[in-house]
Amino acid sequence: MASSTKKDILHSTSPLPGILHELPEDVEKILSADTELLTRWNSLTPIQRNEWICWITIVKKEATRVAHIQQMMEQLQQGERQACCWPGCPHRRPSAQKWFGKKQ
């Protein structure tokens, strides 16, 4: 079986996961509903996708989660590839754990 090419990935009809975190169903639906947003999402590296997923799912309040999803959509549409002011996934980067207290 041939490996996926960048062109195949960019034209995928479903959002790709991160390296550590699975894409939440609600975020998958949002990305799948917008072809341009989906293309931008799939053009991110697996680590960048992982950071977005963690940034969205690590919060405790639903209102914050919704705000993070909205901000992700806006930043991706503007061509941003990572969340602003995010120290990194504490599940992947031990040095980022200090910002979150106990590892989640």
N, C-alpha and C positions, 0 to 999 in steps of 0.2 A: 504494500500500500504506500503510495506517495505521501510525503509529508505535506502539510498545509502550507500554501504560499501566502505571502502578505496580501495579495489580491483576494485570495479565498477568504481570509480572515476579515478583511474590510467589507466584503460583500456577504458576510454571514447574516442570516436572517434572525439569529438569536444572539443575545448579549453573552459575551465571554466572561468567565469567572476570574477571580483574583488568584493569587498563588496559595493563599491560606484560607480565605473566607469565601463562602458560597454567596452568590448574589441573592438577596432577599426577593421573594416573589413579587412584592409590590414594586420594587425598583426595576425588576425585569420587565414587568408589564409597561411601566412608564417608558423605558428605553425602547422596547419593541414597538410601541405605538408611534414613534417618531424616527423615520428613516435616517435623517441627518444626525440626530442625537445618537442613534445606534451606531452609525458609522464612526462618529467621533469616539464613542466608548470603546469600540472594538479596535481602534487605532492606538489606544493606550497600551503601555506595556502591562504585563500581568501584575507587576509590583504596583504600578499606578492604579490599576483597577482595584487591587487589594486595599490600597490606602483609602480610596473613596468608600469602599464597602465598610471598612472598619470605622471610618469617620462618621458614617451614617448610623451604624448599628451600635456603637459603643455608648451612646447617650442614654440617659435614663428616662427622660420625659418624651412623650409622644410628640408634643409640640416642637421640641428641639429637633427631633428626628425628621419631622415634616419640613421644618425650615432647612435642615441640611440637604434633604432631597431637592428642594427648590433651588438652593444655592448651587448644588452640583449641576443641575440642569442649566442654570444660567451661565456658570463658569465654563462648562463644556461647550455651550453655544458660542461663547466668546473666544474659544480656542485654548482655554486654560487646561492644563493637564494634571493638576493636583490641587487639593484643597489649600486655601490660604491659611497660613498661621497654624498648621497642623504639625505637631512634633513627630508624627509617625506612628504607625501601628505598634502598640505595646506588646502585641502578641508575636510580632516579628522582630522588633528592635528593643532589646533589653534597655538601651539607654533612654528610650522614650517612656519607660514604665514609671519613672519618677513623676511624670506629669499626671498620672492617673491613679496613684496610690497602689492598691492591690491589683495584681494582674487579673484581668477579667476572663 
